[in-house]
């Protein structure tokens, strides 16, 4: 689902993010460790993982809010602290920090004064769509209204990379659907790269064309959604003598779940999948849950996500 319609898998295309061995350590331990991947430009990427997996840490490193303890990360080839990366990146944090004593109009004016490429009309349209009064102070708004103003600030900047950390967790389904439509429309029109962390797995299938899955501070899966799905098969069969069929052993088994005599296995096939079972294709939610429940399964990093040879970067 590339926005430009040119197809997937072209390794020569620009990278929005390249991470090489990125790690971040706090007093309690490593929040992120040895994380290496590339996110091709123009993708809408879901960043998935349990709480505490390192998703927010990764985004904060990309947004120049944290320095990595180990490794390097580049945004369109530039260091996150560079003026170029700052100009091309917008970050919407989960807590959506805004000045509570500012009015909505003052908040948008601040965005206009701080960002040379500011699009006042786009920002105002997002606010008006939610009937949020421009003269209202931020501190008097509901959680959903503050989220809408924060979205307006992010979109008004017209970034090339938009980082969204659980952006819609406090929205009702109708507003979430509307803002998601705005997000997809803007990203498609401008070719914006979006990296969005979320726990709403069912919504990813119709939203994202790329995935990064993090668990226990490490990368578990990365790549094109379609490519990752077709690399797996979902098998359902009957256990005999309390065991799964021996034929399963020749495949990479991500997860096996049992219910009575029946078993369901998510596998990465190594050859034909003929056997005493029914074969189906997993949906995205089934795939993600299996990897999150099975940290011992081998990671799967698609070719488009592999970091290439080291090259010089802008400082």
Secondary structure, 3 states (H helix, E strand, C coil): CCCCCCCCCCCCCCEEEEEEEEEEEECCEEEEEEEEEEEECCCEEEEECCCCCCHHHHHHHHCCCCCCCEEEEEECCEECCCHHHHHHEEEECCCCCCCCCCEHHHHHHHHHHHCCCCCHHHHHHHHHHCCCCCCCEHHHCCHHHHHHHHHHHHHHCCCCEEEEECCCCCCCHHHHHHHHHHHHHHHHHHCCEEEEECCCHHHHCCCCCEEEEEECCEEEEEEEHHHHHHCCEEEEEECECCECCHHHHHCEEEEEEEECCEEEEEEECCCCCCCCEEEECCCHHHHHHHHHHCCCCCCEECHHHCCCCCCCCEC
